[in-house]
């Protein structure tokens, strides 16, 4: 890592910032939309939309929406080498890898269970921040990480937790998504493009991501152009375009306001909303193991927030 690549004081503050009312509101707004996204993804892919084509089109549609917004404000994204590097990093970790995994497993798992996989991103973000010595080690925080991991194990291990035991390998595959996403949570702060707004960063990342996805999607399925009769799958894809544009702008703004570690709690809100949307849209019903997993996640949120307050007080007293 060169000196230019090291987190500056400004970048570090974007990782460990203090939550405020605005960022908390954005967090829950984004969580509800994130949870809905998983149900729309399942609807689109089970209705015949090829999964790589789905990822490309929602990224491209989201890119066009965010780009249009930046032009309306007279502040389109910048394209210097440093900006492009930042767009590549966030496109790879927030879009290409995790959403390709989620879209691939979406037809094979209930939407609520797919959404639960994102619950590992917050503790992993904290873990990476500890490794980078940006966060202080705390036993309660470690307990929160372990509780989140235990919630995932409750889904995979018990015989009665999943509708079919054959789903267990697909649940394990989904775990690649939060690992990569947590890396992106750190990068979004440390590689923030200089002088960029949240909307500019979101637009640049989605544009680069969709361009990288285009040859992959074409090679796998041909250029899928909303083929077949227009139905629920197409509607779900269009809805996903709108949601991803809003989600990325909200996530970037939360990082700017309150830091990456707090923004990672976005995934907890999305986890709970994903289960709720799956029940509402698909009539999904879950075993007691799933509800126990959700209880563990909520307890983990409590520990993380309690610890964050304690760390901020200790930090303030040390100055």
Residue pairs with C-beta under 8 A, 6 or more apart in sequence:
5 190
7 15
7 132
7 134
7 189
7 190
10 192
11 189
11 190
11 191
11 192
12 134
12 189
13 259
14 188
14 189
14 190
14 192
14 255
14 256
14 259
14 260
15 129
15 134
15 135
15 186
15 189
15 190
15 259
15 260
15 261
16 129
16 134
16 135
16 259
16 260
16 261
17 257
17 258
17 259
17 262
18 258
18 259
18 312
19 258
19 262
19 308
20 257
20 258
22 257
23 253
23 254
23 257
23 258
23 262
23 263
26 250
26 253
26 254
26 257
27 254
27 262
27 263
27 265
27 266
27 269
28 269
29 250
30 246
30 247
30 250
30 251
30 254
30 266
30 269
30 270
31 266
31 268
31 269
31 270
31 272
31 273
32 269
32 273
33 243
33 246
33 247
33 250
33 273
34 115
34 118
34 243
34 247
34 266
34 267
34 269
34 270
34 273
34 274
35 115
35 269
35 270
35 271
35 272
35 273
35 274
35 275
35 276
35 277
36 239
36 243
36 273
36 277
37 240
37 243
37 244
37 247
37 270
38 102
38 106
38 111
38 112
38 114
38 115
38 270
38 274
38 277
38 278
39 111
39 274
39 277
39 278
39 281
39 282
40 236
40 237
40 239
40 240
40 243
41 54
41 102
41 103
41 106
41 111
41 114
41 236
41 240
42 106
42 107
42 111
42 114
42 278
42 282
43 232
43 233
43 236
43 281
44 54
44 233
44 234
44 236
44 237
44 240
45 51
45 54
45 103
45 106
45 107
45 233
46 106
46 107
46 233
47 231
47 232
47 233
47 234
47 236
48 228
48 233
49 224
49 233
49 234
49 236
49 237
50 217
50 220
50 221
50 224
51 100
51 103
51 104
51 106
51 107
52 100
52 103
52 213
52 216
52 217
52 220
52 221
53 217
53 220
53 221
53 224
54 103
54 237
54 240
55 95
55 96
55 99
55 100
55 103
55 213
55 217
56 210
56 213
56 214
56 216
56 217
57 224
57 237
57 241
58 99
58 237
58 240
58 241
58 244
59 95
59 99
59 206
59 209
59 210
59 213
59 244
60 206
60 210
60 213
60 214
60 241
61 237
61 238
61 240
61 241
61 242
61 244
61 245
62 206
62 241
62 242
62 244
62 245
62 248
63 203
63 206
63 207
63 209
63 210
63 245
65 241
65 242
65 245
66 199
66 202
66 203
66 206
66 245
66 248
66 249
67 76
67 77
67 203
67 206
67 207
69 199
69 203
69 245
69 249
70 76
70 77
70 197
70 199
70 200
70 203
73 199
75 197
75 199
75 200
76 200
76 203
77 83
77 87
77 193
77 196
77 200
77 201
77 203
77 204
77 207
78 193
78 195
78 196
78 200
78 204
79 204
82 193
82 194
83 193
83 194
83 196
83 204
84 204
84 208
85 191
86 191
86 192
86 193
86 196
86 201
86 204
86 205
87 193
87 201
87 204
87 205
87 207
87 208
88 208
89 184
89 187
89 191
90 184
90 187
90 188
90 191
90 201
90 205
91 205
91 206
91 208
91 209
91 212
92 180
92 184
92 209
93 180
93 181
93 183
93 184
93 187
94 181
94 184
94 188
94 205
94 209
94 248
94 251
95 205
95 206
95 209
95 213
96 209
96 212
96 213
97 176
97 177
97 180
98 176
98 177
98 178
98 180
98 181
99 177
101 173
101 174
101 176
101 177
102 114
102 117
102 174
102 177
104 173
105 114
105 170
105 173
105 174
106 114
108 167
108 170
109 167
109 170
109 171
109 174
110 163
110 278
110 282
110 284
110 286
111 274
111 277
111 278
111 281
111 282
111 284
112 274
112 275
112 276
112 277
112 278
112 279
112 284
112 286
112 290
113 155
113 162
113 167
113 171
113 278
113 286
113 290
114 174
114 274
115 270
115 271
115 273
115 274
115 275
115 277
115 278
116 151
116 152
116 155
116 271
116 274
116 275
116 290
116 293
116 294
116 297
117 152
117 171
117 174
117 175
117 177
117 178
118 177
118 178
118 181
118 267
118 270
118 271
118 274
119 148
119 151
119 152
119 178
119 267
119 268
119 271
119 297
119 300
120 148
120 149
120 152
120 175
120 178
120 179
120 182
120 267
121 178
121 181
121 182
121 185
121 264
121 267
122 148
122 182
122 261
122 264
122 265
122 267
122 268
122 300
122 304
123 144
123 145
123 148
123 149
123 300
123 304
124 145
124 178
124 179
124 182
125 182
125 185
125 186
125 260
125 261
125 264
126 135
126 141
126 144
126 145
126 261
126 264
126 304
127 145
127 182
128 182
128 183
128 185
128 186
129 135
129 186
129 260
129 261
130 136
130 137
132 186
135 141
135 261
135 311
136 311
136 314
138 307
138 310
138 311
140 303
140 306
140 307
140 310
141 303
141 304
141 307
143 303
144 299
144 300
144 301
144 302
144 303
144 304
144 307
145 300
147 296
147 297
147 299
147 300
147 303
148 296
148 297
148 300
150 293
150 296
151 292
151 293
151 294
151 296
151 297
151 300
152 171
152 175
152 293
154 161
154 289
154 290
154 292
154 293
154 296
155 161
155 162
155 171
155 289
155 290
155 293
156 162
156 168
156 171
156 172
158 287
158 289
159 165
160 287
160 289
161 287
161 289
161 290
161 293
162 168
162 171
178 267
181 267
182 264
185 260
185 261
185 263
185 264
186 260
188 201
188 251
188 252
188 255
188 260
188 263
189 255
189 259
189 260
192 201
192 255
192 256
193 200
193 201
193 204
196 204
198 249
198 252
198 253
198 255
198 256
199 249
199 252
201 252
202 245
202 248
202 249
202 251
202 252
205 248
206 244
206 245
206 248
217 223
217 224
226 234
226 237
250 266
251 263
251 266
254 262
254 263
254 266
255 263
261 308
262 308
265 301
265 304
265 305
268 297
268 300
268 301
271 294
271 297
272 294
272 297
272 298
275 284
275 286
275 290
275 294
278 284
279 285
279 286
